[in-house]
Amino acid sequence: MTNNQKVIGNDKANNPPKGECRQCWLHAYASREVHAHLRWREDCPECVSHMHGRHPEHMIVK
C-alpha cells in the first residue's frame, strides 16, 4: 500500500489529526490491511524508516 492510498471504510485511518504523520497514522489504524503483505514477524520497511521521529515534512498534517 502506498502513501497515497486510502483504506475503504476506515475514516480514522484516513484522517490523521494535525501534527501527525499521514503514513504512520495509516499504518497504526489500518494495520491489518497495510501490513497484510508481510510475513510473520517481518518488520514493515515504511514503519522502520519513520521510527524515532524521522518523518518527511510533506507527510505531516498541517
PDBQT receptor file of N, H, CA, C and O in Angstrom, charges set to zero:
ATOM      1  N   MET A   1       0.850  -1.171   0.000  1.00  0.00    +0.000 N 
ATOM      2  CA  MET A   1       0.000   0.000   0.000  1.00  0.00    +0.000 C 
ATOM      3  C   MET A   1       0.897   1.235   0.000  1.00  0.00    +0.000 C 
ATOM      4  O   MET A   1       1.817   1.342   0.811  1.00  0.00    +0.000 OA
ATOM      5  N   THR A   2       0.633   2.137  -0.884  1.00  0.00    +0.000 N 
ATOM      6  H   THR A   2      -0.115   2.050  -1.542  1.00  0.00    +0.000 HD
ATOM      7  CA  THR A   2       1.448   3.347  -0.968  1.00  0.00    +0.000 C 
ATOM      8  C   THR A   2       0.903   4.427  -0.053  1.00  0.00    +0.000 C 
ATOM      9  O   THR A   2      -0.187   4.296   0.505  1.00  0.00    +0.000 OA
ATOM     10  N   ASN A   3       1.668   5.492   0.095  1.00  0.00    +0.000 N 
ATOM     11  H   ASN A   3       2.553   5.599  -0.358  1.00  0.00    +0.000 HD
ATOM     12  CA  ASN A   3       1.282   6.580   0.990  1.00  0.00    +0.000 C 
ATOM     13  C   ASN A   3       0.003   7.280   0.552  1.00  0.00    +0.000 C 
ATOM     14  O   ASN A   3      -0.690   7.862   1.386  1.00  0.00    +0.000 OA
ATOM     15  N   ASN A   4      -0.330   7.239  -0.741  1.00  0.00    +0.000 N 
ATOM     16  H   ASN A   4       0.233   6.766  -1.419  1.00  0.00    +0.000 HD
ATOM     17  CA  ASN A   4      -1.494   7.957  -1.248  1.00  0.00    +0.000 C 
ATOM     18  C   ASN A   4      -2.769   7.129  -1.210  1.00  0.00    +0.000 C 
ATOM     19  O   ASN A   4      -3.850   7.659  -1.469  1.00  0.00    +0.000 OA
ATOM     20  N   GLN A   5      -2.669   5.846  -0.895  1.00  0.00    +0.000 N 
ATOM     21  H   GLN A   5      -1.792   5.416  -0.685  1.00  0.00    +0.000 HD
ATOM     22  CA  GLN A   5      -3.844   5.004  -0.879  1.00  0.00    +0.000 C 
ATOM     23  C   GLN A   5      -4.635   5.211   0.400  1.00  0.00    +0.000 C 
ATOM     24  O   GLN A   5      -4.091   5.577   1.442  1.00  0.00    +0.000 OA
ATOM     25  N   LYS A   6      -5.922   4.968   0.290  1.00  0.00    +0.000 N 
ATOM     26  H   LYS A   6      -6.364   4.670  -0.556  1.00  0.00    +0.000 HD
ATOM     27  CA  LYS A   6      -6.795   5.068   1.453  1.00  0.00    +0.000 C 
ATOM     28  C   LYS A   6      -7.406   3.708   1.715  1.00  0.00    +0.000 C 
ATOM     29  O   LYS A   6      -7.607   2.913   0.797  1.00  0.00    +0.000 OA
ATOM     30  N   VAL A   7      -7.694   3.454   2.963  1.00  0.00    +0.000 N 
ATOM     31  H   VAL A   7      -7.531   4.100   3.708  1.00  0.00    +0.000 HD
ATOM     32  CA  VAL A   7      -8.347   2.222   3.351  1.00  0.00    +0.000 C 
ATOM     33  C   VAL A   7      -9.838   2.500   3.351  1.00  0.00    +0.000 C 
ATOM     34  O   VAL A   7     -10.314   3.382   4.065  1.00  0.00    +0.000 OA
ATOM     35  N   ILE A   8     -10.570   1.749   2.553  1.00  0.00    +0.000 N 
ATOM     36  H   ILE A   8     -10.184   1.032   1.973  1.00  0.00    +0.000 HD
ATOM     37  CA  ILE A   8     -12.004   1.961   2.418  1.00  0.00    +0.000 C 
ATOM     38  C   ILE A   8     -12.699   1.584   3.721  1.00  0.00    +0.000 C 
ATOM     39  O   ILE A   8     -12.461   0.514   4.280  1.00  0.00    +0.000 OA
ATOM     40  N   GLY A   9     -13.556   2.475   4.192  1.00  0.00    +0.000 N 
ATOM     41  H   GLY A   9     -13.749   3.345   3.738  1.00  0.00    +0.000 HD
ATOM     42  CA  GLY A   9     -14.347   2.210   5.378  1.00  0.00    +0.000 C 
ATOM     43  C   GLY A   9     -13.637   2.460   6.699  1.00  0.00    +0.000 C 
ATOM     44  O   GLY A   9     -14.175   2.129   7.756  1.00  0.00    +0.000 OA
ATOM     45  N   ASN A  10     -12.458   3.029   6.662  1.00  0.00    +0.000 N 
ATOM     46  H   ASN A  10     -12.022   3.298   5.804  1.00  0.00    +0.000 HD
ATOM     47  CA  ASN A  10     -11.742   3.293   7.909  1.00  0.00    +0.000 C 
ATOM     48  C   ASN A  10     -11.429   4.783   7.988  1.00  0.00    +0.000 C 
ATOM     49  O   ASN A  10     -10.324   5.213   7.658  1.00  0.00    +0.000 OA
ATOM     50  N   ASP A  11     -12.411   5.565   8.426  1.00  0.00    +0.000 N 
ATOM     51  H   ASP A  11     -13.309   5.215   8.694  1.00  0.00    +0.000 HD
ATOM     52  CA  ASP A  11     -12.256   7.023   8.477  1.00  0.00    +0.000 C 
ATOM     53  C   ASP A  11     -11.138   7.464   9.409  1.00  0.00    +0.000 C 
ATOM     54  O   ASP A  11     -10.431   8.428   9.116  1.00  0.00    +0.000 OA
ATOM     55  N   LYS A  12     -10.970   6.771  10.525  1.00  0.00    +0.000 N 
ATOM     56  H   LYS A  12     -11.544   5.988  10.763  1.00  0.00    +0.000 HD
ATOM     57  CA  LYS A  12      -9.926   7.168  11.471  1.00  0.00    +0.000 C 
ATOM     58  C   LYS A  12      -8.546   7.027  10.831  1.00  0.00    +0.000 C 
ATOM     59  O   LYS A  12      -7.694   7.897  11.011  1.00  0.00    +0.000 OA
ATOM     60  N   ALA A  13      -8.317   5.958  10.095  1.00  0.00    +0.000 N 
ATOM     61  H   ALA A  13      -9.009   5.251   9.949  1.00  0.00    +0.000 HD
ATOM     62  CA  ALA A  13      -7.018   5.731   9.452  1.00  0.00    +0.000 C 
ATOM     63  C   ALA A  13      -6.742   6.751   8.358  1.00  0.00    +0.000 C 
ATOM     64  O   ALA A  13      -5.588   7.100   8.108  1.00  0.00    +0.000 OA
ATOM     65  N   ASN A  14      -7.787   7.225   7.709  1.00  0.00    +0.000 N 
ATOM     66  H   ASN A  14      -8.724   6.941   7.911  1.00  0.00    +0.000 HD
ATOM     67  CA  ASN A  14      -7.630   8.142   6.581  1.00  0.00    +0.000 C 
ATOM     68  C   ASN A  14      -7.623   9.614   6.972  1.00  0.00    +0.000 C 
ATOM     69  O   ASN A  14      -7.408  10.475   6.118  1.00  0.00    +0.000 OA
ATOM     70  N   ASN A  15      -7.854   9.919   8.243  1.00  0.00    +0.000 N 
ATOM     71  H   ASN A  15      -8.030   9.220   8.936  1.00  0.00    +0.000 HD
ATOM     72  CA  ASN A  15      -7.955  11.311   8.685  1.00  0.00    +0.000 C 
ATOM     73  C   ASN A  15      -7.096  11.583   9.914  1.00  0.00    +0.000 C 
ATOM     74  O   ASN A  15      -7.625  11.726  11.017  1.00  0.00    +0.000 OA
ATOM     75  N   PRO A  16      -5.787  11.655   9.740  1.00  0.00    +0.000 N 
ATOM     76  CA  PRO A  16      -4.930  11.938  10.899  1.00  0.00    +0.000 C 
ATOM     77  C   PRO A  16      -5.108  13.374  11.381  1.00  0.00    +0.000 C 
ATOM     78  O   PRO A  16      -5.399  14.264  10.582  1.00  0.00    +0.000 OA
ATOM     79  N   PRO A  17      -4.937  13.604  12.677  1.00  0.00    +0.000 N 
ATOM     80  CA  PRO A  17      -5.043  14.973  13.203  1.00  0.00    +0.000 C 
ATOM     81  C   PRO A  17      -3.810  15.800  12.850  1.00  0.00    +0.000 C 
ATOM     82  O   PRO A  17      -2.783  15.266  12.432  1.00  0.00    +0.000 OA
ATOM     83  N   LYS A  18      -3.933  17.100  13.024  1.00  0.00    +0.000 N 
ATOM     84  H   LYS A  18      -4.767  17.534  13.364  1.00  0.00    +0.000 HD
ATOM     85  CA  LYS A  18      -2.808  18.000  12.747  1.00  0.00    +0.000 C 
ATOM     86  C   LYS A  18      -1.589  17.587  13.561  1.00  0.00    +0.000 C 
ATOM     87  O   LYS A  18      -1.691  17.201  14.725  1.00  0.00    +0.000 OA
ATOM     88  N   GLY A  19      -0.432  17.680  12.910  1.00  0.00    +0.000 N 
ATOM     89  H   GLY A  19      -0.349  17.994  11.964  1.00  0.00    +0.000 HD
ATOM     90  CA  GLY A  19       0.828  17.364  13.568  1.00  0.00    +0.000 C 
ATOM     91  C   GLY A  19       1.240  15.907  13.477  1.00  0.00    +0.000 C 
ATOM     92  O   GLY A  19       2.352  15.552  13.870  1.00  0.00    +0.000 OA
ATOM     93  N   GLU A  20       0.357  15.057  12.961  1.00  0.00    +0.000 N 
ATOM     94  H   GLU A  20      -0.545  15.345  12.642  1.00  0.00    +0.000 HD
ATOM     95  CA  GLU A  20       0.669  13.630  12.849  1.00  0.00    +0.000 C 
ATOM     96  C   GLU A  20       1.127  13.289  11.430  1.00  0.00    +0.000 C 
ATOM     97  O   GLU A  20       0.751  13.951  10.463  1.00  0.00    +0.000 OA
ATOM     98  N   CYS A  21       1.936  12.256  11.332  1.00  0.00    +0.000 N 
ATOM     99  H   CYS A  21       2.241  11.718  12.118  1.00  0.00    +0.000 HD
ATOM    100  CA  CYS A  21       2.420  11.761  10.043  1.00  0.00    +0.000 C 
ATOM    101  C   CYS A  21       1.316  10.918   9.396  1.00  0.00    +0.000 C 
ATOM    102  O   CYS A  21       0.787   9.996  10.016  1.00  0.00    +0.000 OA
ATOM    103  N   ARG A  22       0.977  11.241   8.151  1.00  0.00    +0.000 N 
ATOM    104  H   ARG A  22       1.407  11.990   7.647  1.00  0.00    +0.000 HD
ATOM    105  CA  ARG A  22      -0.087  10.515   7.446  1.00  0.00    +0.000 C 
ATOM    106  C   ARG A  22       0.224   9.022   7.339  1.00  0.00    +0.000 C 
ATOM    107  O   ARG A  22      -0.650   8.187   7.569  1.00  0.00    +0.000 OA
ATOM    108  N   GLN A  23       1.454   8.691   6.995  1.00  0.00    +0.000 N 
ATOM    109  H   GLN A  23       2.165   9.369   6.809  1.00  0.00    +0.000 HD
ATOM    110  CA  GLN A  23       1.842   7.289   6.818  1.00  0.00    +0.000 C 
ATOM    111  C   GLN A  23       1.791   6.534   8.139  1.00  0.00    +0.000 C 
ATOM    112  O   GLN A  23       1.247   5.431   8.197  1.00  0.00    +0.000 OA
ATOM    113  N   CYS A  24       2.342   7.103   9.184  1.00  0.00    +0.000 N 
ATOM    114  H   CYS A  24       2.784   7.998   9.136  1.00  0.00    +0.000 HD
ATOM    115  CA  CYS A  24       2.347   6.428  10.489  1.00  0.00    +0.000 C 
ATOM    116  C   CYS A  24       0.922   6.235  11.002  1.00  0.00    +0.000 C 
ATOM    117  O   CYS A  24       0.595   5.186  11.557  1.00  0.00    +0.000 OA
ATOM    118  N   TRP A  25       0.081   7.243  10.816  1.00  0.00    +0.000 N 
ATOM    119  H   TRP A  25       0.347   8.095  10.365  1.00  0.00    +0.000 HD
ATOM    120  CA  TRP A  25      -1.303   7.168  11.267  1.00  0.00    +0.000 C 
ATOM    121  C   TRP A  25      -2.034   6.053  10.525  1.00  0.00    +0.000 C 
ATOM    122  O   TRP A  25      -2.753   5.264  11.139  1.00  0.00    +0.000 OA
ATOM    123  N   LEU A  26      -1.853   5.984   9.212  1.00  0.00    +0.000 N 
ATOM    124  H   LEU A  26      -1.269   6.624   8.713  1.00  0.00    +0.000 HD
ATOM    125  CA  LEU A  26      -2.486   4.938   8.408  1.00  0.00    +0.000 C 
ATOM    126  C   LEU A  26      -2.001   3.563   8.852  1.00  0.00    +0.000 C 
ATOM    127  O   LEU A  26      -2.803   2.646   9.023  1.00  0.00    +0.000 OA
ATOM    128  N   HIS A  27      -0.701   3.418   9.036  1.00  0.00    +0.000 N 
ATOM    129  H   HIS A  27      -0.049   4.164   8.897  1.00  0.00    +0.000 HD
ATOM    130  CA  HIS A  27      -0.145   2.127   9.425  1.00  0.00    +0.000 C 
ATOM    131  C   HIS A  27      -0.594   1.715  10.825  1.00  0.00    +0.000 C 
ATOM    132  O   HIS A  27      -0.694   0.522  11.110  1.00  0.00    +0.000 OA
ATOM    133  N   ALA A  28      -0.861   2.669  11.693  1.00  0.00    +0.000 N 
ATOM    134  H   ALA A  28      -0.780   3.639  11.462  1.00  0.00    +0.000 HD
ATOM    135  CA  ALA A  28      -1.313   2.356  13.050  1.00  0.00    +0.000 C 
ATOM    136  C   ALA A  28      -2.792   1.974  13.092  1.00  0.00    +0.000 C 
ATOM    137  O   ALA A  28      -3.169   1.044  13.805  1.00  0.00    +0.000 OA
ATOM    138  N   TYR A  29      -3.628   2.680  12.338  1.00  0.00    +0.000 N 
ATOM    139  H   TYR A  29      -3.321   3.435  11.759  1.00  0.00    +0.000 HD
ATOM    140  CA  TYR A  29      -5.069   2.474  12.432  1.00  0.00    +0.000 C 
ATOM    141  C   TYR A  29      -5.653   1.583  11.349  1.00  0.00    +0.000 C 
ATOM    142  O   TYR A  29      -6.844   1.273  11.396  1.00  0.00    +0.000 OA
ATOM    143  N   ALA A  30      -4.865   1.168  10.388  1.00  0.00    +0.000 N 
ATOM    144  H   ALA A  30      -3.898   1.420  10.351  1.00  0.00    +0.000 HD
ATOM    145  CA  ALA A  30      -5.312   0.210   9.372  1.00  0.00    +0.000 C 
ATOM    146  C   ALA A  30      -4.240  -0.869   9.239  1.00  0.00    +0.000 C 
ATOM    147  O   ALA A  30      -3.910  -1.316   8.140  1.00  0.00    +0.000 OA
ATOM    148  N   SER A  31      -3.720  -1.263  10.371  1.00  0.00    +0.000 N 
ATOM    149  H   SER A  31      -3.988  -0.899  11.263  1.00  0.00    +0.000 HD
ATOM    150  CA  SER A  31      -2.557  -2.142  10.426  1.00  0.00    +0.000 C 
ATOM    151  C   SER A  31      -2.737  -3.449   9.657  1.00  0.00    +0.000 C 
ATOM    152  O   SER A  31      -1.838  -3.860   8.924  1.00  0.00    +0.000 OA
ATOM    153  N   ARG A  32      -3.866  -4.096   9.810  1.00  0.00    +0.000 N 
ATOM    154  H   ARG A  32      -4.597  -3.762  10.406  1.00  0.00    +0.000 HD
ATOM    155  CA  ARG A  32      -4.066  -5.386   9.132  1.00  0.00    +0.000 C 
ATOM    156  C   ARG A  32      -4.042  -5.242   7.618  1.00  0.00    +0.000 C 
ATOM    157  O   ARG A  32      -3.401  -6.032   6.925  1.00  0.00    +0.000 OA
ATOM    158  N   GLU A  33      -4.731  -4.246   7.110  1.00  0.00    +0.000 N 
ATOM    159  H   GLU A  33      -5.252  -3.604   7.672  1.00  0.00    +0.000 HD
ATOM    160  CA  GLU A  33      -4.782  -4.054   5.664  1.00  0.00    +0.000 C 
ATOM    161  C   GLU A  33      -3.424  -3.647   5.108  1.00  0.00    +0.000 C 
ATOM    162  O   GLU A  33      -2.984  -4.161   4.080  1.00  0.00    +0.000 OA
ATOM    163  N   VAL A  34      -2.770  -2.729   5.789  1.00  0.00    +0.000 N 
ATOM    164  H   VAL A  34      -3.127  -2.311   6.625  1.00  0.00    +0.000 HD
ATOM    165  CA  VAL A  34      -1.498  -2.181   5.318  1.00  0.00    +0.000 C 
ATOM    166  C   VAL A  34      -0.381  -3.214   5.399  1.00  0.00    +0.000 C 
ATOM    167  O   VAL A  34       0.477  -3.276   4.519  1.00  0.00    +0.000 OA
ATOM    168  N   HIS A  35      -0.392  -4.015   6.442  1.00  0.00    +0.000 N 
ATOM    169  H   HIS A  35      -1.089  -3.965   7.157  1.00  0.00    +0.000 HD
ATOM    170  CA  HIS A  35       0.703  -4.956   6.672  1.00  0.00    +0.000 C 
ATOM    171  C   HIS A  35       0.385  -6.380   6.210  1.00  0.00    +0.000 C 
ATOM    172  O   HIS A  35       1.115  -7.309   6.556  1.00  0.00    +0.000 OA
ATOM    173  N   ALA A  36      -0.676  -6.570   5.445  1.00  0.00    +0.000 N 
ATOM    174  H   ALA A  36      -1.269  -5.815   5.164  1.00  0.00    +0.000 HD
ATOM    175  CA  ALA A  36      -1.090  -7.909   5.011  1.00  0.00    +0.000 C 
ATOM    176  C   ALA A  36      -0.029  -8.616   4.171  1.00  0.00    +0.000 C 
ATOM    177  O   ALA A  36       0.035  -9.846   4.170  1.00  0.00    +0.000 OA
ATOM    178  N   HIS A  37       0.792  -7.866   3.465  1.00  0.00    +0.000 N 
ATOM    179  H   HIS A  37       0.740  -6.868   3.466  1.00  0.00    +0.000 HD
ATOM    180  CA  HIS A  37       1.797  -8.468   2.583  1.00  0.00    +0.000 C 
ATOM    181  C   HIS A  37       3.029  -8.972   3.328  1.00  0.00    +0.000 C 
ATOM    182  O   HIS A  37       3.857  -9.673   2.747  1.00  0.00    +0.000 OA
ATOM    183  N   LEU A  38       3.160  -8.622   4.610  1.00  0.00    +0.000 N 
ATOM    184  H   LEU A  38       2.487  -8.052   5.082  1.00  0.00    +0.000 HD
ATOM    185  CA  LEU A  38       4.341  -9.002   5.387  1.00  0.00    +0.000 C 
ATOM    186  C   LEU A  38       4.224 -10.430   5.911  1.00  0.00    +0.000 C 
ATOM    187  O   LEU A  38       3.130 -10.917   6.197  1.00  0.00    +0.000 OA
ATOM    188  N   ARG A  39       5.374 -11.088   6.032  1.00  0.00    +0.000 N 
ATOM    189  H   ARG A  39       6.262 -10.692   5.800  1.00  0.00    +0.000 HD
ATOM    190  CA  ARG A  39       5.407 -12.414   6.636  1.00  0.00    +0.000 C 
ATOM    191  C   ARG A  39       5.352 -12.262   8.155  1.00  0.00    +0.000 C 
ATOM    192  O   ARG A  39       5.491 -11.159   8.683  1.00  0.00    +0.000 OA
ATOM    193  N   TRP A  40       5.147 -13.381   8.851  1.00  0.00    +0.000 N 
ATOM    194  H   TRP A  40       5.033 -14.278   8.423  1.00  0.00    +0.000 HD
ATOM    195  CA  TRP A  40       5.101 -13.392  10.307  1.00  0.00    +0.000 C 
ATOM    196  C   TRP A  40       6.392 -12.814  10.871  1.00  0.00    +0.000 C 
ATOM    197  O   TRP A  40       7.480 -13.246  10.489  1.00  0.00    +0.000 OA
ATOM    198  N   ARG A  41       6.290 -11.853  11.766  1.00  0.00    +0.000 N 
ATOM    199  H   ARG A  41       5.407 -11.502  12.077  1.00  0.00    +0.000 HD
ATOM    200  CA  ARG A  41       7.402 -11.208  12.460  1.00  0.00    +0.000 C 
ATOM    201  C   ARG A  41       8.307 -10.394  11.542  1.00  0.00    +0.000 C 
ATOM    202  O   ARG A  41       9.420 -10.043  11.934  1.00  0.00    +0.000 OA
ATOM    203  N   GLU A  42       7.855 -10.090  10.337  1.00  0.00    +0.000 N 
ATOM    204  H   GLU A  42       6.951 -10.375  10.019  1.00  0.00    +0.000 HD
ATOM    205  CA  GLU A  42       8.631  -9.255   9.413  1.00  0.00    +0.000 C 
ATOM    206  C   GLU A  42       8.322  -7.788   9.696  1.00  0.00    +0.000 C 
ATOM    207  O   GLU A  42       7.159  -7.405   9.821  1.00  0.00    +0.000 OA
ATOM    208  N   ASP A  43       9.355  -6.979   9.796  1.00  0.00    +0.000 N 
ATOM    209  H   ASP A  43      10.300  -7.290   9.694  1.00  0.00    +0.000 HD
ATOM    210  CA  ASP A  43       9.170  -5.549  10.027  1.00  0.00    +0.000 C 
ATOM    211  C   ASP A  43       8.709  -4.859   8.753  1.00  0.00    +0.000 C 
ATOM    212  O   ASP A  43       9.127  -5.212   7.650  1.00  0.00    +0.000 OA
ATOM    213  N   CYS A  44       7.855  -3.884   8.923  1.00  0.00    +0.000 N 
ATOM    214  H   CYS A  44       7.516  -3.597   9.819  1.00  0.00    +0.000 HD
ATOM    215  CA  CYS A  44       7.383  -3.074   7.806  1.00  0.00    +0.000 C 
ATOM    216  C   CYS A  44       8.465  -2.040   7.481  1.00  0.00    +0.000 C 
ATOM    217  O   CYS A  44       8.805  -1.228   8.340  1.00  0.00    +0.000 OA
ATOM    218  N   PRO A  45       9.013  -2.052   6.262  1.00  0.00    +0.000 N 
ATOM    219  CA  PRO A  45      10.072  -1.101   5.918  1.00  0.00    +0.000 C 
ATOM    220  C   PRO A  45       9.640   0.358   6.059  1.00  0.00    +0.000 C 
ATOM    221  O   PRO A  45      10.438   1.203   6.464  1.00  0.00    +0.000 OA
ATOM    222  N   GLU A  46       8.390   0.657   5.728  1.00  0.00    +0.000 N 
ATOM    223  H   GLU A  46       7.742  -0.030   5.398  1.00  0.00    +0.000 HD
ATOM    224  CA  GLU A  46       7.906   2.028   5.840  1.00  0.00    +0.000 C 
ATOM    225  C   GLU A  46       7.834   2.466   7.302  1.00  0.00    +0.000 C 
ATOM    226  O   GLU A  46       8.168   3.606   7.624  1.00  0.00    +0.000 OA
ATOM    227  N   CYS A  47       7.403   1.574   8.181  1.00  0.00    +0.000 N 
ATOM    228  H   CYS A  47       7.132   0.647   7.919  1.00  0.00    +0.000 HD
ATOM    229  CA  CYS A  47       7.338   1.903   9.611  1.00  0.00    +0.000 C 
ATOM    230  C   CYS A  47       8.736   2.078  10.189  1.00  0.00    +0.000 C 
ATOM    231  O   CYS A  47       8.986   3.007  10.957  1.00  0.00    +0.000 OA
ATOM    232  N   VAL A  48       9.642   1.185   9.818  1.00  0.00    +0.000 N 
ATOM    233  H   VAL A  48       9.440   0.430   9.194  1.00  0.00    +0.000 HD
ATOM    234  CA  VAL A  48      11.014   1.268  10.323  1.00  0.00    +0.000 C 
ATOM    235  C   VAL A  48      11.663   2.576   9.891  1.00  0.00    +0.000 C 
ATOM    236  O   VAL A  48      12.393   3.192  10.668  1.00  0.00    +0.000 OA
ATOM    237  N   SER A  49      11.404   3.003   8.660  1.00  0.00    +0.000 N 
ATOM    238  H   SER A  49      10.812   2.502   8.029  1.00  0.00    +0.000 HD
ATOM    239  CA  SER A  49      12.021   4.237   8.164  1.00  0.00    +0.000 C 
ATOM    240  C   SER A  49      11.522   5.473   8.909  1.00  0.00    +0.000 C 
ATOM    241  O   SER A  49      12.187   6.509   8.894  1.00  0.00    +0.000 OA
ATOM    242  N   HIS A  50      10.376   5.381   9.554  1.00  0.00    +0.000 N 
ATOM    243  H   HIS A  50       9.836   4.539   9.567  1.00  0.00    +0.000 HD
ATOM    244  CA  HIS A  50       9.800   6.522  10.273  1.00  0.00    +0.000 C 
ATOM    245  C   HIS A  50      10.007   6.457  11.781  1.00  0.00    +0.000 C 
ATOM    246  O   HIS A  50       9.582   7.358  12.505  1.00  0.00    +0.000 OA
ATOM    247  N   MET A  51      10.652   5.409  12.256  1.00  0.00    +0.000 N 
ATOM    248  H   MET A  51      10.997   4.678  11.668  1.00  0.00    +0.000 HD
ATOM    249  CA  MET A  51      10.870   5.285  13.702  1.00  0.00    +0.000 C 
ATOM    250  C   MET A  51      11.753   6.407  14.221  1.00  0.00    +0.000 C 
ATOM    251  O   MET A  51      12.579   6.954  13.490  1.00  0.00    +0.000 OA
ATOM    252  N   HIS A  52      11.571   6.736  15.469  1.00  0.00    +0.000 N 
ATOM    253  H   HIS A  52      10.900   6.292  16.063  1.00  0.00    +0.000 HD
ATOM    254  CA  HIS A  52      12.356   7.770  16.154  1.00  0.00    +0.000 C 
ATOM    255  C   HIS A  52      12.142   9.153  15.547  1.00  0.00    +0.000 C 
ATOM    256  O   HIS A  52      13.061   9.972  15.531  1.00  0.00    +0.000 OA
ATOM    257  N   GLY A  53      10.930   9.419  15.046  1.00  0.00    +0.000 N 
ATOM    258  H   GLY A  53      10.183   8.754  15.059  1.00  0.00    +0.000 HD
ATOM    259  CA  GLY A  53      10.587  10.758  14.589  1.00  0.00    +0.000 C 
ATOM    260  C   GLY A  53      11.153  11.177  13.253  1.00  0.00    +0.000 C 
ATOM    261  O   GLY A  53      11.225  12.372  12.967  1.00  0.00    +0.000 OA
ATOM    262  N   ARG A  54      11.557  10.230  12.426  1.00  0.00    +0.000 N 
ATOM    263  H   ARG A  54      11.498   9.259  12.658  1.00  0.00    +0.000 HD
ATOM    264  CA  ARG A  54      12.108  10.580  11.112  1.00  0.00    +0.000 C 
ATOM    265  C   ARG A  54      10.989  10.595  10.071  1.00  0.00    +0.000 C 
ATOM    266  O   ARG A  54      10.861   9.674   9.265  1.00  0.00    +0.000 OA
ATOM    267  N   HIS A  55      10.195  11.641  10.103  1.00  0.00    +0.000 N 
ATOM    268  H   HIS A  55      10.299  12.390  10.757  1.00  0.00    +0.000 HD
ATOM    269  CA  HIS A  55       9.071  11.768   9.182  1.00  0.00    +0.000 C 
ATOM    270  C   HIS A  55       9.377  12.868   8.176  1.00  0.00    +0.000 C 
ATOM    271  O   HIS A  55       9.777  13.965   8.564  1.00  0.00    +0.000 OA
ATOM    272  N   PRO A  56       9.192  12.588   6.872  1.00  0.00    +0.000 N 
ATOM    273  CA  PRO A  56       9.355  13.665   5.893  1.00  0.00    +0.000 C 
ATOM    274  C   PRO A  56       8.338  14.775   6.165  1.00  0.00    +0.000 C 
ATOM    275  O   PRO A  56       7.184  14.497   6.490  1.00  0.00    +0.000 OA
ATOM    276  N   GLU A  57       8.758  15.995   6.037  1.00  0.00    +0.000 N 
ATOM    277  H   GLU A  57       9.696  16.220   5.773  1.00  0.00    +0.000 HD
ATOM    278  CA  GLU A  57       7.905  17.150   6.351  1.00  0.00    +0.000 C 
ATOM    279  C   GLU A  57       6.608  17.145   5.544  1.00  0.00    +0.000 C 
ATOM    280  O   GLU A  57       5.566  17.561   6.050  1.00  0.00    +0.000 OA
ATOM    281  N   HIS A  58       6.661  16.675   4.288  1.00  0.00    +0.000 N 
ATOM    282  H   HIS A  58       7.508  16.337   3.877  1.00  0.00    +0.000 HD
ATOM    283  CA  HIS A  58       5.457  16.689   3.450  1.00  0.00    +0.000 C 
ATOM    284  C   HIS A  58       4.398  15.680   3.903  1.00  0.00    +0.000 C 
ATOM    285  O   HIS A  58       3.266  15.731   3.423  1.00  0.00    +0.000 OA
ATOM    286  N   MET A  59       4.736  14.774   4.805  1.00  0.00    +0.000 N 
ATOM    287  H   MET A  59       5.656  14.732   5.195  1.00  0.00    +0.000 HD
ATOM    288  CA  MET A  59       3.766  13.795   5.288  1.00  0.00    +0.000 C 
ATOM    289  C   MET A  59       3.082  14.223   6.583  1.00  0.00    +0.000 C 
ATOM    290  O   MET A  59       2.158  13.552   7.044  1.00  0.00    +0.000 OA
ATOM    291  N   ILE A  60       3.520  15.319   7.168  1.00  0.00    +0.000 N 
ATOM    292  H   ILE A  60       4.271  15.863   6.794  1.00  0.00    +0.000 HD
ATOM    293  CA  ILE A  60       2.928  15.803   8.413  1.00  0.00    +0.000 C 
ATOM    294  C   ILE A  60       1.706  16.662   8.088  1.00  0.00    +0.000 C 
ATOM    295  O   ILE A  60       1.780  17.570   7.260  1.00  0.00    +0.000 OA
ATOM    296  N   VAL A  61       0.589  16.369   8.742  1.00  0.00    +0.000 N 
ATOM    297  H   VAL A  61       0.529  15.631   9.414  1.00  0.00    +0.000 HD
ATOM    298  CA  VAL A  61      -0.647  17.122   8.518  1.00  0.00    +0.000 C 
ATOM    299  C   VAL A  61      -0.478  18.518   9.102  1.00  0.00    +0.000 C 
ATOM    300  O   VAL A  61      -0.082  18.673  10.258  1.00  0.00    +0.000 OA
ATOM    301  N   LYS A  62      -0.777  19.521   8.303  1.00  0.00    +0.000 N 
ATOM    302  H   LYS A  62      -1.098  19.394   7.364  1.00  0.00    +0.000 HD
ATOM    303  CA  LYS A  62      -0.655  20.929   8.737  1.00  0.00    +0.000 C 
ATOM    304  C   LYS A  62      -1.963  21.430   9.299  1.00  0.00    +0.000 C 
ATOM    305  O   LYS A  62      -2.054  22.586   9.712  1.00  0.00    +0.000 OA
TER     306      LYS A  62
